[in-house]
């Protein structure tokens, strides 16, 4: 998917599938990890996620790059069960925010998951990530009880959307 420059956008960008272990993806995930650690004092290590989780047709990972090939954002999904896709590792570099990239990544992930048989999506984010919570709510996600064992309800927010 290519998106040209438009109102509120600083440059053109492309969104393409990428392996989870792609160096550009890993650079973005390090940014996500550092940002979460600075917000909460801890974070899930993206290196603990098996690369195979995001391999089609059981998942997908997307990379957004600008015209020069610089990584701007990423996100992925995988099946939690036969009908539920989990959105994971959504991240947009701070300097690339406020351009609707997060929304575009989310919409593409949902569409791909639905195409592969998912009837709903679930995700987690942190209570301090106000922008992510606003994005997910604006896109129709509603709060649910945490589906991950051991999550702190004072920090983690689980959300769900029917596709």
Number of C-alpha atoms within 10 A of each C-alpha: 10 13 14 12 11 10 7 9 16 13 14 14 21 17 21 13 17 20 17 26 14 11 12 21 24 16 13 22 24 15 16 23 20 15 17 18 14 11 14 12 9 12 15 11 13 16 13 7 11 10 14 14 18 23 17 15 14 17 21 25 27 25 24 26 19 18 12 9 11 11 22 23 27 31 27 28 29 24 22 16 9 11 14 22 29 22 24 21 21 22 24 25 16 11 8 17 15 13 16 14 22 22 16 15 24 23 13 17 25 24 13 18 29 18 11 17 16 22 16 17 24 23 22 22 19 19 16 14 14 10 12 18 21 11 15 20 15 11 13 12 20 15 16 14 11 17 13 10 6 7 13 11 12 8 12 17 21 21 22 22 20 14 14
